[in-house]
Amino acid sequence: MAERIIRIKNYIGGQWLDSESKQTFKSMNPAVNTETVAVAPQSTQKDVDYAVKTARKAFDAWRLTPAPKRGEILYKASQLILERKKQLGELVTIEMGKVINEGLGDVQEAIDIGYYFAGEGRRSFGQTMPCELKEKSVRTIREPVGVFGLITPWNFPIAIPAWKIFPALIYGNTVVFKPSKYTPACAFKLVECFADAGLPKGVLNLVNGFGEEAGNHLVTHDGIDGISFTGSSIVGKRIGATCAKKLKKHSLEMGGKNCVIVMDDAKLDLAVEGALWGGFGTTGQRCTAVSRVIVHKKVFDNFKKKFVAAAKKLKLGNGLKPTTEVGPLVNLDAVQKTHEYVRIGRNEDKAKMLCGGDYYKNGECKKGHFYQPTIFTNVKPNMRIAQEEIFGPVVALLQAENLKDAIKIANSTKYGLSMSIYTENVRAAETAARDLQSGLIYINSPTIGAEIQTPFGGLKNTGNGHREAGGIGGAIETYTEMKVVYNDFSGKLQKAQID
Ligand code: NAD
């Protein structure tokens, strides 16, 4: 598969199309940076206009299709993703770089969300409540928002689009989907599953291209009723401001600066294992990646020794090799950004580097965007490496006096996505769960590993109050409008608050 270049098309109105400009761009294999994975249409505003018009045209028929019927199609799409899991998982590894087990996990998350939201076709519950007047009833129902623009990053190139497409569609919205320019093949193969499942034409439309061009036009388009964005805080804030001006519903899932707290009573080996998986899994390129470990002073030296020893043993390489533990970064920009933060950590912050700190060029890795797992100690909470999202394999160790101090340090960044505590003390665990300013809290496991039946999202600069995925307060709030229906069957005028 790796040798064959995938020729990608846009998908609009049930047709596979080139961009009207005929311009294209390429995605490359991060592990072998001379290898082109796919050639995709570089969409213009005209392509976006056409996709939006098509989605709008399809909206009425789709919203009036009974939700259980919509669910049947989405169930079929989930089945197809499951049948194609191996090929899709490999494609994730080839196009984005994560190791194959994680590539397969990325696809599994899409399958899980697919089945969950297909089931929503027979739930999507509203409420009934008592009416204060006789012979009058009142209930709430969930209605689609309209045409949704979905804008996604590259780091979960199957899972994140699926997190958005399945809920958007089950609740009766139609969709224009703009994936990251780094992972168009994953998006294309995912959309193929929906097309092959028999989704009516125009309900899901794929427009490839660049953020500044296709993405920005989607956000500003008057034919779009809602935007669901996952990506960096800098882009998300801009999108939020644009949507706010147009009073357009928008959900923003953005960056993180997540941490693990290790208390003096923690099972230290478990904490080391968790911090290692959280910090260097997906080469640190998860929004929930562990980038700070805050360790109680009594166990700091011991934790540090074990953690550095374990990080030094990690095997870097092409993610397709089953023995590889850490794959490449997504592209050269990501490597340079990581290296720049290492420079900042050493020269400006004056933190002490314990391992890593350079490009990794051994053997086959010289062909790819590899960076050594890097750990800093003597890190103070206000340093840039403790404050800013690096999105690479760099972990900062910070020392805490006690639980209160650890929580204060944890909360000292502008982000609030995922935090964890390792402790055997139930009071410490509950205090942390209460006081950490974070959308996700883990006790005795790292900051990664969210399950799809729970709401997902963060506080502060990580999000704007919406949540993805399942559960009460999850994606249903983003992709539906609440309508209240009163029915007076008394045959006379009744006046609330007056009669
Ligand atoms: P990015 O912000 O650069 O791009 C995300 C998407 O936005 C891409 O599709 C891009 O083309 C598009 N885009 C860029 N500029 C745009 C514009 N002006 N108008 C409209 N669309 C535009 O982010 P990225 O590098 O792809 O992803 C990494 C970031 O995503 C990290 O900050 C990470 O923390 C975050 N992330 C967050 C979550 C979460 O759930 N909170 C999950 C995954 C990734």
Residues whose N, C-alpha, C, O or C-beta is under 5 A from the ligand:
A	BS01	NAD	I151 T152 P153 W154 K178 P179 S180 K181 G209 F210 G211 E212 G215 N216 T230 G231 S232 S233 V235 E253 M254 G255 G256 C287 T462
